[in-house]
Structures are given as C-alpha cells and as structure tokens.
Amino acid sequence: MKAKFLLLFYMVSFLAFSQKQPEHTITLDSKITDINLHRLTGIPVVTTQGAVYGIDGQTGQKIWEFNESGLLANLNSLGQGNESSFSEIPFSPFGKFNQTIFNIKNGQKIIDDKTNSYTSIIDNKLIPNKKSILFFAKTANNKAKLFLTSLENNSILWESEITSNKKLEGFMGFGGLTDFIQNNEKIAFVAGKTIFLVNKLDGNIILSKKYDAGKLFFTEDGKSLIAVENKSSSLIGGAIKAGFTMGLSLIGKKVIGKELLAFDTNSGEEVWKRPIKLEEGFVDYQFIDGKLFVIHKDGAMLYDYHNGEEVWKKEFKKNKVKSVEKTDEGYLVYYKNKKHLVDNTGKKIWKKPEKVIKNVDFEVDDDEDFTVFTYKEGNLFLTPTRIEYFKNDQEKRAYKISIDEKEDKMAYDEINNSLILLKGKKLYILNPDKGLGDDQMKKIDFNDHKKINSIEIRENKYFINSNWEYIITDLSGNLIKQEYFETPGEGFRKLKNFGSAALAMASAKVYTSTDSKGNTVVNVSSSANIVNDQNAKDAAYISKNGETYEEISNFLYTPERFSAFKATKNSAFFYTKKDGKKILLQINKDTGDLIESFEFGVNEPKYEIDKPSKKIFFRKENQLMIFSYN
C-alpha cells in the first residue's frame, strides 16, 4: 500500500510541475525582433535583425523569406521597441510591410512603392462581390492611386488615379479617406474634400466633385449617390448598441450640414434641380415606403429621393426624432421615448403623442438614447447613464442602477435574455423573469477590477477576466472559481497580445463577440435609435451577396481552419510565475482547471496563439518554438 501511495504521489507531482516541450524549434539567422500571426492563414510572420520569414506552423518549415536590406532598414526604423511595421490586411491573405503588400501564403509581392510608384499605402477596403481588396496609395500631397487586387490570384484587376483638392493623410488622418461606401456596382468615398464615385468593374472615375461632404449614401434603387455637407462636428447623445460585449463608450450621432446633393451613379451629373435645404443640421436618414426620411437636429421631413421634392406639406417638429414606421393611416414617428401618428402629408392625426412603453414613469433627455429589454415580468430601460426597471402595471420604477460609461463593463446574454453589469467589484445579473434584480447583486473581490477586459457568455456560465485574473460564475452570478496570477516582471504588462480573437474589424460600429458554443459572432450596431447606420447597410450588403467571412477563406492557405473556430474557444492563457518558474498556463474557461503549462522562462515573453490550429509560437533569442496545445 505504501509503494502504491508513493507512486501516486510522484505521478501527481510530475503532472503538476512538468511543462510541455516544443513540437518544432526553428533557428533563424539572428535575434527575433517580432512575431505577427496572420490570423486568417495561421502563418506566423517572423522578423529578425536580418530577414523576414513566413513559417508553416504544422511542419516548422520556412515557406518564404525576405532578405532585402532596404526593407529591413525600414522595419527597424519604423518599428517600436524592435517590433516590425507588419500589419495584416483584414479578410485577405495579404500582409503589409512598410509600403509593400504581399501574399502571406507564398511571400509573393503584390504591389510596392518602387515598382508601382507611390509613397505610402493610406488605406484598404474589402470589395466582397469582386473577391478583392482595394488599396489606396498616396503618390503626392493631393494625389493617390487605387489598386483593385484579386484575392484569388494576386493580380491587379485595375488601377486608377485620383486628385483631391486637399492634402491626403494616412489612416484616420484628417484630410484622408472617409465615408467609404459601396453597392454591387459602384464605390464612393471622400478623400480630402473631394467626392469620388468609381465603377467597380473597370476603375473608371465617374465623379470627382470638390465638395466638403460629411456623409455619403446610395439611394435604395442604387441610381443616385447622396452627399450631405460637412459643416459641424458637435455630438448629440450616445447610441446604445445591441450586441455589445464590453465597455460602455458610446458612439454619438454626428450633427453635420444642412444641405443634401444627389448625383447620378452612371453619369455623375446632379440629379435634383436644387439641393435639399434642412432647417437644422443633418443627423440621420431612413428609406421608408420608397421615400427618404431625413432627420435633422430639431425635426424630420419626408422627401421623394428621385427629385428631392418634399412629400409632406409640413415638417415634423420635435427634438430627437429617431425613426419612422409606415402604417395604413400614414406614418408613425418615434422621438425621445414617444411616438406620434401623422397622415401621408405629415399632418398630425393624434392630438397628443403616446409613450413607446405605456404606463411607466420613464423619461429621457433630448440628447439621450435608450434601449428596452422586455420580459414577462416587466421592462428594463438602458441609457448611457443608468438602468431602470419597471414591473408590469406599475408606473413607478422598481429600481435604478447608475452607470459610469468610462469604468463599468457590460454584456448581454442573448440566450438567457440577461443583462450583465460589472460595476467596480459589484456584479449584477439582471433578468426579472428569473428573479434576478439589483438586490441579487454579488460582490466579487477582484485583485484589480479596473483591469477586467472581457465578459464571455459560456453555455451555462460566465467567464470574466483580465490578463492577470479570472472568475467563473453561474448564470445567477454566484462565484464558482476565482484565480489571480502573479506577474513575473513589470515588463509583462507591455505584452502585445493575450490570445486575442480572430479578426479586428475596421469599423468602430462593428463588434465581435463569442456565443455559448464558441462561434465568432459579428454584431453590427443597431437599435431603435439608429435606424439607418451605413455600417449596418454595408454588412447587410456583404451578407446578401454571400461574400461571408467563411467563403472568402476559401482563397486562403488553410480554409479548413474556419471550422475549427467553433471548437477552440474553451481555453484562456495566463503568463505567470509559479513554483519558481515563468510559465504560460492554459486554463479551461468552464471549470478553471489547468489543462497544460508551457515554460518560457522570461519576464517579457513575446508569443502568438493560433486557436484554430492549436499552436503557440514563442520567440527566444534567434529561435522560434512551436508548441501544440489541447
């Protein structure tokens, strides 16, 4: 019996303290300065002091390498802390080194500044129905080239030149590329203070109009491009996003100019006899019943977008108009937390407006948006500053929870219809139908609640974590497990990544999250308060034309990777010091159990985690180590 006990003790000790060894170790020409994982292909791009390499994570073999002194000099000069200037081109097999675009799969150059005569790449856009990427390359202060590049064969489908009336800047720079929109046949955008309309088929510049536009959109029939002048930049309100998962920084609606112009998408000529002139600055728009509903700062008006003429005889004058709905009697206009019925000429039918949610004492300011979560027992109202709950048939609210949109974190559990609010060390799971309200708040003793950066909805649990600690709770917020990891060295806080998600979306109004089955979910911002968001329209256009994330992956190095996304969301990785060793721990998100550990032995590790292939890429001096995990 004693021998068996000792054997068991040694086996447990071995399992607890042994670390997994690398599957492949590749020795490169010099010290590794950076590792960048190309998420869609799964290929790690490794930069050393003398070269750039693409590595096959399965075999540990080099796929390609660059040894150009000019390129490397630029990488070293532009990189921060010896990190390269590599960036991934979203939804493509392409990458960017300094001013060179190349295919990550084989290292083939697509365009570069010397060969294609430009000074810098200032932007890129996915063109789904052409299975291509459009690159914007600056050639002079106010000139640029457009390159439409095929995702299927790396070829340049067409090349065009544009000239703006203002200096062009880089990504997100003032005077740079703004308001990019597209439909099946056309592309439109603003560069500097010039509107451009481009034919997708051949790159022909249909329109080049000097006009300071603050917003562009196509009409429903695609025959006209409408431009709204850009006169102001004041913000009103904050829009609550359906499907958000972290943080409460809310994107407001921009009040811009009072003038709207329309251009024919085939000829580029102006369509209307005269521009639409609003009484106050433009806020939003909606297509309804074959017409254009325009919302401005102090009201709304219905127009015939074919000729720009007014449909209503009288403007709807109310602050904070949000949307309109067609009815048999006319139109139902929503504003603040109210609605009002007007006839087909815009004349009010009701003497008084009605509340959207009747019989509750809920009020909002003119500049405040809200979202309603409906339950059998009552309604939760969410604004940028508070949550209010009203029981059915009770005018007075049952409770109110204030929100700090800079500090508090929030998630929505769509499956269980629960609202999750982390307010400092207070965790609220709100679901009136399950008896969960403000008095069921749970206090969690986080080591540092300000560092929490993720709330993940699991199948029957919630996994809440920072880079240094995590908690697991049940669906009522009861604590199941909590763990904090000691930091090996202060330099650890400068880590570039921590097992990040698949793809960062370019738009500020698009959020990615993970559902209970581990699927990557794309949530486009939408609510009753934003009735016609252009990003939502673009996303709907992409979906409608079948050019999904998965389909585009068919042109990539390992298209089978994308089925793996559904099955590799069950682990979290934490780097820590344990038993005198500096190790990376793989933790099960549902149980908190340790799955595996990997000894790196440094205070400031540089590594990438590829979840579809279950690989970890770690640098150590001039060696790239590839680990597999379960």
Summary of the structure (lengths in Angstrom):
residues: 630
radius of gyration: 27.5
end to end distance: 33.9
largest distance: 98.2
contacts: 2035
relative contact order: 0.10
helix: 11%
strand: 44%
